[in-house]
Amino acid sequence: MFPIFQIGPVALQVPGLVLLVGLWIGLTLSERRARRRGENPAHLYNLVFIALIAGVIGARLTYAATYPNAFTTSPWSLVSLNPGLFDPLAGAFIAAAAAAIYLFRKNLPFWSTLDALTPLFVVMGIAIGFSHFASGSAFGIPTQVPWGIQLWGATRHPTQIYEIILAIFTLIVIMLLDRTPWSLTPGNIFLSFISLSAVSRLFLEAYRGDSILLYSGFRAAQVISWLVLAACLVLLGLLIQRNRLEEEITK
């Protein structure tokens, strides 16, 4: 794995660098989609910027509140770029809350905005896979399959590569769907992405070696994925039904 890229005296965190590249590519694709559909891409940039800043600050402060001893001897670590000093779950919740506040204050259409941001989400899924590969995190269970990789003292399933392949497959499917009448109903593209991501997670978690297990032996991420998938299918059904009713009314 390649957690650090050394350029002379400068040490670059490869996982973080990969995520930044993914953010740039994803925003570029979202901007192109917005322009193609006559939407204002400036709102997307503002929303992502606000969510990113709020998420990063929130993730670091939450981690500091949870593990204060990590910063008592070195207060400057609060502004460190070390990705291990963040609480990603708290950061995601705070980023989502900040994005929601901006969305409603600017009176942006909820589902259409999520559809516009879907290219960013899909590309970030690929970037996260490469980030995991670079850092060696999200590793697989020990295996004897011929394509296993040596990691942490054992031959393991290359779950990071599985993750990248599934994310690329999701990108291809979303790009194809976005060129069909399916994409004309606001919310369909975003919910399709979430559904595909949930199915991918169900597969990945079966081979992950660092999964959180519940008392019953089920993997927590798989349980959440089943719930998310069910919710997405219900919402897709409701959106399709509402769209049909609106078409009948306008006739």
N, C-alpha and C positions, 0 to 999 in steps of 0.2 A: 504494500500500500504506500501511498505518497502523501503523508500529512503535511510535509513541509517542502517548499521549493526554495532553495537557497540561491540568491543572486548576490555574490560577493558577501558583504556584511548584512544584507537584508534577507530576512527569513519570511517568506510569504506563506500564510495558512492556505493550503490548496483547497480544502473544503469550502472555506469562506469565499475564496476567489471564484470557484466554480458556481456558487450560488449567485454571486454578483453578475457573472456572465449570463447565467440563466435569466436573471431579472431583466437585464438589458434586452436580450433576445425576445423574451416573452412580452415585454412592454412594446417592443417594435411591432410584433405580430398583432397585438391588441390594437395598437394605433392604426395599423393598416386596415384591420377589419372595421374599426369605427369609421374611418374615412370612406371606406367602400360602401358603408350603409348610411352615410350622411349624418353620422353622430359626431359630437365634439370630443376629440381625444384629450383635450386639456383637462376635462373633468376626470378622466381615467388617471392621468399623471398625478393630479392633485390628490385624488383618493388614495392611490398607492403610496405616495410620499408620506401623507399623514399617517396611514396605517403602519407603514414601515418604521417611522420614527417612534410612534407610540408603542409598537410592538417590541422594538429593540430596548427602549428605555424601560418599559414595563417588565420585560423578561429579565433584565439585569437587576432591577430593584427587587423583584420578587425573589430572585436567587439570593441576593444579598440579605433579604429579610429572613429567608429560610436557613441560610448558612452564613451567619454573620462572622464566624471565626475565620472564614476564607478571606476576609477583608480587614480584620483588625490589625494584622501585622503589616499589611500592604494595602493601604487605602486607595492607592493609585490603580489597583486592580479593578476598581469600579469602572474605569474607562478603558480597560484592556479589551483587545479584539479577540481574546481567547474564546472560541465558541463553547467551550466547556463550562463557562461561567454564566450561562443563561438558563432560564427556566422556559423551555420552548412552548409548553402547554399554556402557561400563563401569558406568554408573549402573544400567542395566537389568539387567545380570548380578548386580550386588550386591543390588539390590532383590529380584530373583527368589530369590536365595539366602537373604536374610533372611526372605522370605515362606515359603519352604519349611521353614526351621528352625522358625518359629512354627507352621506347619501340623502338622508332625510332633510337636512338643513338646506341642501341645494335642490331639493324636490326632484331628484333624479329617478327615473323609472327603475324599480327594484330589479325585476327579472331581466330587462334589457341590459342593464348595467352589468349584472353577473354574466350574461352571455358575452358581452364585450370583453370582460376580463378573463374569460375561459382560456383563450390562447396563452395568456400569462400563466394561469394555474397549471396547464398541461406541460408547458416548457419547464416550469419550476419542479414538476414531478420528475422529469428527466434529470434536471440538475441535482435534485436531492439524491437520486440514485448514484450519480457520479460522485457526489460529495461523500456518501456512505462508502463508496468503493475506495476513495482516496484516504479516508480516515480509518477504515477497517471496522467501522461500527455497523450495526444492523446485520451482524454476521449470521451465517447459517449453522445448522446442526451438523455434527460429524457425519460423514458419509463415505461410501466406497465407490461412488459413481466415478467414471473416468474423467469427467470434467470438473471434479472437485478441486478446490484451491487450498493451499497451505496457509492457515491463518490461526494465530493464537495457539500454536502447538498441536494442531490437528488438521486433517483434511476435511474441509467443510463444503456444504452446498454454497455456490457463489450467489447468494441471495441478492447481493447488490447488483449483479449482472441481470438476474431475473427481473429485478425492479426496473432497471433501465429498459430492458426489452419490452416489458408490459407498458411502461410509460410511453415508449415510442409507438407501440401498437395503439394505445389510447389516442395519441396525437393524430395518427393516420385516420382513425375512425371519426374523430371529431372534425377533422378537416373535410372529410367526405360528407358527413352529415350537414356541415355548414353550407354546403353548396346544393342542398336539396330543400324542397318545401318544408321539411321537418323543422328547419331553423327559423321559419317565419313566425312560429308561435313563441313569444318571449318566455324564456325559462327552459325550453327544451334542450338547448345546447348545454347549458350549465348542469342541469339535472342528469343529462346523459353522461357528462364527464364524471360527476360524482358517483353515478351508478357503476360505470366502468372502473373507477378507482376503488370502489368498495369490493367489486368482484376480484380485482387484482390483489387487494389486501387479503382476501380470504385465501387465495392461493399462496401468497408469499408467507403468511404467518405459519403455514403448515411446515415450512422449512427454516424458519427463524430460530436461532439458538438463544436469543435474548428476550423472548416474549414474556409478557407479564401473564402469569397463570392465575386463574380464579380458584376458589376453594374446591369447585367441582371438577377442576382439571381442564376446563375450557380456557382457551386463549382470549384474553380480554379484547384484543384488537379484532378478533373474528366475531365476537359477540356484538361489538359496536358496529362492525361492517354489515352484519346481517340487519341490524336495526336501521342503519343509514340506507341500505339498499331498499328495504321495505318502504321507508318513508319517501324515498325518491320515486319509487314506482307509483305510490299513492298520489304524490304531487303531480307526476306526469299525467296520470289519468284525469285528475281534476283540471289541469291546464288544458288538456285536449278537449274535455267536455265543455269547459267554459268557452274555448275558441269556437267550437261548433255552435253553441248557443248564440254567440255574438254574430256568427255568419248568418244564422237563420233569421236573426232580428234585422240585420241590414238588408236582407233580400226583399 
